[in-house]
Each structure stands twice: as C-alpha cells, then as structure tokens.
Amino acid sequence: MKRTAICFILLFITCNSLFAQTPNWVVNENEYQYTMTFVSKLNVDGKQLINSNDRVAAFVGTTCRGLSGVSYVASKNSYYAFLTVFSNLQGEAITFKLYEKLSNKTTSVNKPITFIANGHKGDLFQSFSIAEPALNNIAEMSSFNFMGIPSLSSIINSGTVKINISDTYPLLNLKPVFTLSKGASLFENGILQKSGEITKNFSSVISYDVLSEDESVLNNYKVSVSQILATTLFYKKDAVCYARGGIRVVSKQEGAMVQVTSNGKTVASKQITNGEAIFTELIVGSYIATLGNDWKIINILLKDK
C-alpha cells in the first residue's frame, strides 16, 4: 500500500511537470486607450527563449498590460516577441515577467521601462532586450588583426582602427581576427562577421558595426590597413682561429630567398624561415647578402679571439 502511494505521488508530480500550464495572464485591452509596442528578444539566465509556449508579460503593479509569445523570423534566424503594452496614462512604470515552458519557471525582470503613448522600442536588427539577468550593454572592439599575418601595429581609437602590415602581404586577401566586448557581435552592411572565417579586400577603408549583447548599443568602427616597407636586418660573425664566420639575415618576408655571393659567385642561398636565414662556415672575405631589393656588403674579418 505504501509503495502504491509513493508511485502515485511520483506519477502525479511527473504529470504536473509534463502538462504544466502557462501562467494565467490576461489583458483587458478594451479598457485602455494608448499602446506602446516592442520588438524584443527574451533571455533567462543567458539563454534565449525560443519555445513556442514561452511567454513575456508586461505589468503595471499586479495588472497585466501586455502579453506575447515568440515567433521565428527566418531572415534573422532568431526568435522575437512582438509585444503590445496598454495604458491610459503617460509615464507609468512597466515591469516584465518571463515564462519558460521547458522549466515551467516564471522570472521577474529587474528592468522597468516608462510607458510612452504610441511609443515603440526595437526592430529586427536592434531588438529591445527583455532579460534576467540583464545582458551586457557594451559594444567595443578590443583587437583587430589578420590570420597568419603579423601586424607591425594595430591601433584602435575613437572608432578608427589603423593597422600596418609588411608590404610583402597583399591587401586583397586578408582574413580578419578580432575580439569584442562580452557577447557583442560584428556586422558589415548588416551581415554578421565571424572572426577568422571571412576573407576580404582591405585595399580601401571598411566600415564595421559592433552590436552589444543586449542590442541596445551600436558602435561604428572604420578599419584602414597600410603597407609599410619591410625592414631587413643583416648581422655578421667574424672568423676566429678555430671557427669560420657567419651571416644572419632577419626579415618578416617569410619564405623569401636570401642569396650570399662573393666575387660575383653564389656562395649559398636559403629561405627566410621563422624570420631568419643563417649562413655558417664562411671564410674570411667580402660578401654581398641580397633579399629582394635589400642588399648589404658584409666583410668577414679574422679576429684574434
């Protein structure tokens, strides 16, 4: 008998969970003369609400003044609540509650808003966030560089990004890698950009928009890239009585060929690997090290020690 009672209780709890009903929120629309509308995304504990039975309700005090579910918008690949709030007075404090069907949980949102007759908040690109806890409202670009290409400098200041790279890298096929403030997104002409995924032509200035996680802030950044002449450095090691000399060429021109000649004859050739090419076992004499348009006469001397 006791086991039967326990099973019945467990079954009752399970059925209640499976068939839990949406809160009994009702709006008496005919009692009000003014409306305020919202295009919103709903979020609880960092998770967007996308279930067809999820709900948002607007309240003045304990009176429900607006109610909406969520709808999928294919062009944005996201879910939105199209909420209408009703009132007879300007300036009333509107609060929100969110209902998540899967957890059968109702959450109060700690972000009231003032009612404005015929007012409207949000659109499909920059929706009005109804979230608990509130999402991040910072829209900043923290860094911007290019995959596989060392930036000689990358400066972000007041909405401008200025990057210098070596003239050995063409501007036509650069793949941006970037970091943004928490939860923010990067767009170009309204198209979402992913770090390290899209190759672009940076021969002219490109304009990007950074949208905050809560979509309340949109900041514009203009990115310009300049090529500067790659600097090649030449070093030498003189010979001593027990060891021959050497030449070291340092350059950012990875893979480029360095040629060392003496008396018009090629002594050795090597590619720049990991930023350098090293030539050893060179006897005393005069050499010319050449990399592209850069060259230098290097005299290896015999030193006492």
C-alpha positions as CSV (number, residue, x, y, z in Angstrom):
1,M,0.0,0.0,0.0
2,K,2.8,2.4,0.9
3,R,4.7,1.6,-2.3
4,T,1.5,2.3,-4.3
5,A,1.0,5.7,-2.7
6,I,4.6,6.7,-3.4
7,C,4.3,5.6,-7.1
8,F,1.0,7.6,-7.3
9,I,2.7,10.7,-5.9
10,L,5.7,10.4,-8.3
11,L,3.3,9.9,-11.2
12,F,1.3,13.0,-10.1
13,I,4.4,15.2,-9.9
14,T,5.6,13.9,-13.3
15,C,2.3,14.6,-15.0
16,N,2.1,18.1,-13.5
17,S,5.6,18.8,-14.9
18,L,4.8,17.4,-18.3
19,F,1.4,19.2,-18.6
20,A,2.2,22.4,-16.7
21,Q,0.2,25.3,-18.0
22,T,1.3,28.8,-19.0
23,P,0.6,31.4,-16.2
24,N,-3.0,32.7,-16.3
25,W,-2.0,36.1,-17.7
26,V,-4.9,38.1,-19.3
27,V,-5.0,41.6,-20.7
28,N,-8.3,43.5,-20.9
29,E,-7.3,45.5,-24.0
30,N,-10.6,47.4,-24.3
31,E,-10.1,49.2,-21.0
32,Y,-7.1,51.2,-22.4
33,Q,-6.8,53.9,-25.0
34,Y,-3.0,54.0,-25.5
35,T,-0.5,51.5,-26.7
36,M,3.3,51.0,-26.7
37,T,4.9,48.3,-28.9
38,F,8.2,46.3,-28.6
39,V,10.2,44.0,-30.9
40,S,12.1,42.0,-28.3
41,K,14.3,39.1,-27.7
42,L,13.7,37.2,-24.4
43,N,16.5,35.8,-22.3
44,V,16.7,34.0,-18.9
45,D,20.0,33.1,-17.3
46,G,21.9,33.8,-20.5
47,K,19.7,31.6,-22.7
48,Q,17.3,32.9,-25.3
49,L,13.7,31.8,-25.1
50,I,12.7,30.1,-28.3
51,N,9.9,27.7,-27.3
52,S,6.5,28.3,-28.9
53,N,5.0,28.2,-25.4
54,D,7.5,30.7,-23.8
55,R,5.9,34.0,-22.9
56,V,6.6,37.6,-21.8
57,A,4.0,39.6,-19.9
58,A,4.1,43.4,-19.1
59,F,2.6,44.7,-15.8
60,V,1.7,47.9,-14.1
61,G,1.7,46.8,-10.4
62,T,0.0,43.4,-10.5
63,T,-2.2,44.2,-13.5
64,C,-1.2,42.5,-16.7
65,R,-1.0,45.1,-19.5
66,G,0.6,43.1,-22.3
67,L,1.3,39.5,-23.4
68,S,3.3,37.8,-26.2
69,G,4.8,34.5,-27.2
70,V,7.8,34.2,-29.5
71,S,7.9,33.9,-33.3
72,Y,10.8,32.7,-35.6
73,V,12.0,35.2,-38.2
74,A,13.8,33.2,-40.9
75,S,15.6,36.3,-42.4
76,K,17.3,36.8,-39.0
77,N,17.5,33.2,-37.9
78,S,16.2,34.2,-34.5
79,Y,13.1,34.4,-32.3
80,Y,11.3,37.6,-31.4
81,A,8.4,38.6,-29.1
82,F,6.1,41.2,-30.7
83,L,4.7,42.8,-27.6
84,T,1.9,45.4,-27.3
85,V,1.5,47.1,-23.9
86,F,-1.7,49.0,-23.0
87,S,-2.3,52.0,-20.7
88,N,-4.4,55.1,-20.0
89,L,-1.5,57.2,-18.6
90,Q,1.8,58.5,-19.8
91,G,4.8,57.6,-17.6
92,E,3.5,54.5,-15.9
93,A,6.2,52.1,-14.8
94,I,6.1,48.9,-16.9
95,T,7.7,45.8,-15.5
96,F,8.1,42.4,-17.2
97,K,7.8,38.7,-16.3
98,L,9.2,35.8,-18.4
99,Y,7.8,32.3,-18.5
100,E,10.0,29.4,-19.7
101,K,7.9,26.4,-20.7
102,L,10.6,23.7,-20.5
103,S,11.5,24.5,-16.9
104,N,7.9,25.7,-16.0
105,K,9.6,28.7,-14.5
106,T,8.4,32.3,-14.2
107,T,11.1,35.0,-13.8
108,S,10.7,38.7,-12.9
109,V,12.8,41.1,-14.9
110,N,14.6,43.8,-12.9
111,K,14.4,46.4,-15.7
112,P,11.3,48.5,-15.7
113,I,10.6,50.9,-18.5
114,T,8.4,54.0,-18.7
115,F,5.3,53.8,-20.8
116,I,5.2,56.2,-23.7
117,A,1.9,56.5,-25.6
118,N,2.3,55.4,-29.2
119,G,6.0,54.7,-28.4
120,H,8.0,51.9,-30.0
121,K,11.2,50.0,-28.9
122,G,13.3,47.7,-31.0
123,D,13.5,46.2,-34.5
124,L,14.7,43.0,-36.1
125,F,18.3,44.2,-36.2
126,Q,18.5,46.0,-32.9
127,S,15.8,44.5,-30.7
128,F,14.7,45.6,-27.2
129,S,16.2,43.1,-24.7
130,I,14.0,41.7,-22.0
131,A,16.4,39.6,-20.0
132,E,17.1,38.5,-16.5
133,P,19.9,39.0,-15.6
134,A,20.4,41.9,-17.9
135,L,22.7,41.3,-20.9
136,N,25.9,43.3,-21.5
137,N,25.4,46.7,-23.0
138,I,29.0,47.4,-24.0
139,A,29.8,47.4,-27.8
140,E,33.6,47.7,-28.2
141,M,36.2,46.3,-30.4
142,S,39.2,45.1,-28.3
143,S,41.5,43.9,-31.0
144,F,41.7,43.6,-34.8
145,N,44.4,41.8,-36.8
146,F,44.7,39.3,-39.6
147,M,45.1,35.5,-39.5
148,G,48.6,34.3,-40.3
149,I,50.0,37.9,-40.8
150,P,51.9,39.7,-38.1
151,S,50.7,43.3,-37.6
152,L,53.5,45.8,-37.3
153,S,51.0,47.9,-35.4
154,S,47.3,47.8,-34.7
155,I,45.7,50.9,-33.0
156,I,42.1,51.2,-32.0
157,N,41.0,54.7,-31.0
158,S,37.6,56.6,-31.1
159,G,36.0,54.3,-33.7
160,T,39.0,54.1,-36.0
161,V,41.3,51.1,-36.5
162,K,44.7,51.7,-38.1
163,I,46.8,48.6,-39.0
164,N,50.2,48.4,-40.5
165,I,51.5,45.3,-42.2
166,S,54.5,44.5,-44.3
167,D,54.3,45.3,-48.0
168,T,55.1,41.6,-48.6
169,Y,51.5,40.7,-47.8
170,P,48.8,41.7,-50.4
171,L,45.7,43.6,-49.2
172,L,43.3,41.7,-51.5
173,N,43.0,38.5,-49.4
174,L,43.1,39.3,-45.7
175,K,41.2,37.3,-43.1
176,P,40.3,39.4,-40.0
177,V,40.6,38.0,-36.5
178,F,39.1,40.2,-33.8
179,T,37.9,40.3,-30.2
180,L,34.8,42.2,-28.9
181,S,33.3,43.0,-25.6
182,K,31.4,40.2,-23.9
183,G,28.5,38.9,-26.1
184,A,28.9,41.6,-28.7
185,S,28.6,40.9,-32.5
186,L,30.3,42.4,-35.5
187,F,28.5,43.3,-38.7
188,E,29.4,44.7,-42.1
189,N,26.4,46.1,-44.0
190,G,24.1,44.2,-41.7
191,I,25.9,40.9,-42.3
192,L,27.2,39.1,-39.3
193,Q,31.0,38.6,-39.4
194,K,32.8,35.7,-37.7
195,S,36.4,36.0,-36.5
196,G,38.9,34.1,-38.7
197,E,36.3,33.0,-41.2
198,I,35.8,35.6,-44.0
199,T,38.5,36.7,-46.4
200,K,38.2,40.4,-47.6
201,N,39.9,43.0,-49.7
202,F,41.3,45.8,-47.5
203,S,42.7,48.0,-50.2
204,S,40.1,50.6,-49.0
205,V,38.6,51.5,-45.7
206,I,36.0,49.0,-44.4
207,S,33.2,50.1,-42.0
208,Y,32.1,47.7,-39.3
209,D,29.3,47.9,-36.7
210,V,29.7,46.4,-33.2
211,L,26.4,45.5,-31.6
212,S,26.2,44.9,-27.8
213,E,24.9,41.7,-26.4
214,D,21.6,43.3,-25.3
215,E,21.5,45.0,-28.7
216,S,20.9,48.4,-27.1
217,V,24.3,49.9,-28.3
218,L,25.7,50.0,-31.8
219,N,29.1,51.5,-32.4
220,N,30.8,52.0,-35.8
221,Y,34.5,51.3,-36.5
222,K,36.3,52.2,-39.7
223,V,39.3,49.9,-40.4
224,S,42.2,51.0,-42.6
225,V,45.2,49.0,-43.5
226,S,48.5,50.3,-44.7
227,Q,51.6,48.5,-46.1
228,I,55.0,49.6,-45.0
229,L,58.3,48.6,-46.4
230,A,59.7,45.5,-44.7
231,T,62.9,46.2,-42.9
232,T,65.7,43.6,-43.5
233,L,68.4,43.4,-40.9
234,F,71.9,42.0,-41.6
235,Y,74.3,40.6,-39.0
236,K,77.7,39.0,-39.2
237,K,80.0,36.9,-37.1
238,D,83.8,37.3,-37.8
239,A,86.0,34.3,-38.0
240,V,88.5,33.3,-35.3
241,C,91.4,30.9,-35.5
242,Y,89.3,28.0,-34.5
243,A,86.0,28.8,-36.3
244,R,84.8,30.3,-39.5
245,G,82.4,33.3,-39.7
246,G,78.7,33.6,-40.4
247,I,75.9,35.9,-41.7
248,R,72.4,36.2,-40.3
249,V,69.6,37.9,-42.2
250,V,66.4,38.8,-40.3
251,S,63.2,39.6,-42.1
252,K,59.4,39.4,-41.9
253,Q,59.4,38.2,-45.5
254,E,58.7,34.6,-44.5
255,G,59.8,32.1,-47.3
256,A,61.7,34.7,-49.3
257,M,65.1,33.7,-50.7
258,V,68.4,35.1,-49.4
259,Q,71.4,34.9,-51.7
260,V,75.0,35.3,-50.5
261,T,77.6,36.0,-53.2
262,S,81.4,36.6,-53.2
263,N,83.4,37.8,-56.1
264,G,80.4,37.5,-58.3
265,K,79.7,33.9,-57.5
266,T,76.9,32.5,-55.4
267,V,78.2,31.0,-52.1
268,A,74.8,29.9,-50.7
269,S,71.1,30.5,-50.9
270,K,68.5,30.0,-48.1
271,Q,64.8,30.8,-47.5
272,I,63.7,33.0,-44.6
273,T,62.4,30.5,-42.1
274,N,60.9,31.6,-38.7
275,G,62.0,35.1,-39.5
276,E,65.7,34.5,-40.4
277,A,68.2,32.8,-42.6
278,I,71.6,31.8,-41.2
279,F,74.8,31.1,-43.2
280,T,77.7,29.5,-41.4
281,E,81.2,28.2,-42.2
282,L,82.1,31.4,-44.2
283,I,85.8,32.0,-44.7
284,V,87.4,35.5,-44.4
285,G,86.4,37.7,-47.2
286,S,83.9,40.1,-48.7
287,Y,80.3,39.0,-49.3
288,I,77.0,40.5,-50.6
289,A,73.8,39.3,-48.9
290,T,70.7,40.0,-51.0
291,L,67.0,39.7,-50.1
292,G,64.7,41.1,-52.8
293,N,65.6,44.8,-53.2
294,D,67.6,44.8,-50.0
295,W,71.3,44.1,-50.0
296,K,74.4,44.7,-47.9
297,I,78.2,44.3,-48.3
298,I,79.5,42.3,-45.4
299,N,83.2,41.9,-44.6
300,I,84.1,38.9,-42.5
301,L,87.4,39.5,-40.7
302,L,89.7,37.3,-38.8
303,K,89.8,38.2,-35.2
304,D,92.3,37.1,-32.6
305,K,89.6,35.6,-30.3
